[in-house]
Amino acid sequence: MISHKKKIAVLLVMALLCFAPVSAYATGSTPLTVSSGINMYAKGVESTFDAHRTIYGEAEPGTSITVTVSRKNAKGNMYVASVQKTTVGAMGIFSISTDLELGYNYIQLSAKKYGHNEVSHTVTVKRVSQQIKQELQTMIALPCV
């Protein structure tokens, strides 16, 4: 009788161990790391003179990465200016490029993998004209006396 209970207990433990990784994998957020291109946790607005932005990062192979750039029209209503998509390859790294228009660009980076919750971060990047860059470069700074 004791050996029969032991067999049942062992089978129950084995069944739990077999299904534990599946349930752990099926919950939680999609793992995502951005190494350059945007600071996902920055507060405020980032300024740039660049017309393009390339975002580099890491995620699990098979993760769908989407970069959506939105802007505001003259009435202040948001509209989608561009959408770029890629799927993370076997090495677990990705890069995705997008264009920036002059003014405020609201960049949303989303990552989704089957069995995980979608992760999404939005940052604001203000593209400033090259003319301002040239004016700043030609300015002369006088020391205070």
C-alpha positions, 0 to 999 in steps of 0.5 A: 500500500505504501509503495502504491502511494509513493508511485502516485506521489512521484507521478504527481511531482513529475507532472507538476515539474513538466508543466511548471516551465510552460505556465512560467513561460506563459505569464509575465511581460515580454523581455526587452532591452534597448541598448541604444537609439532611445532611452525608454526610461527618460523623463522629458523630451530628448532633442536631436538634429538627426533626421533618422533614428536607429534603435538597437536592442535585445529580446527573445528570438521570435519577438515582434518589435514595432516602432510607431512614430506619431505626431500632432497636427495643427489642431493638436490631434495625434496621427501615426506618421510611420510604422516599422516592424521586425522580428527578432532573429535567432541571435536575440538582437534587433535593429530598426530605423525610423525617420524623424520629422522636424518638431516633436516625434512620439516614438512608441516601441512595442514588443510582443511574443506569444505567451507573454504580455506585450511591452510598450514604451513611449518617448518624445524626441524633438528634431531641431533644424540643422540651421539651429545647429549651424548657428550654435556652432558659430556662436562665440562665447565671451568669458565673464569678467 
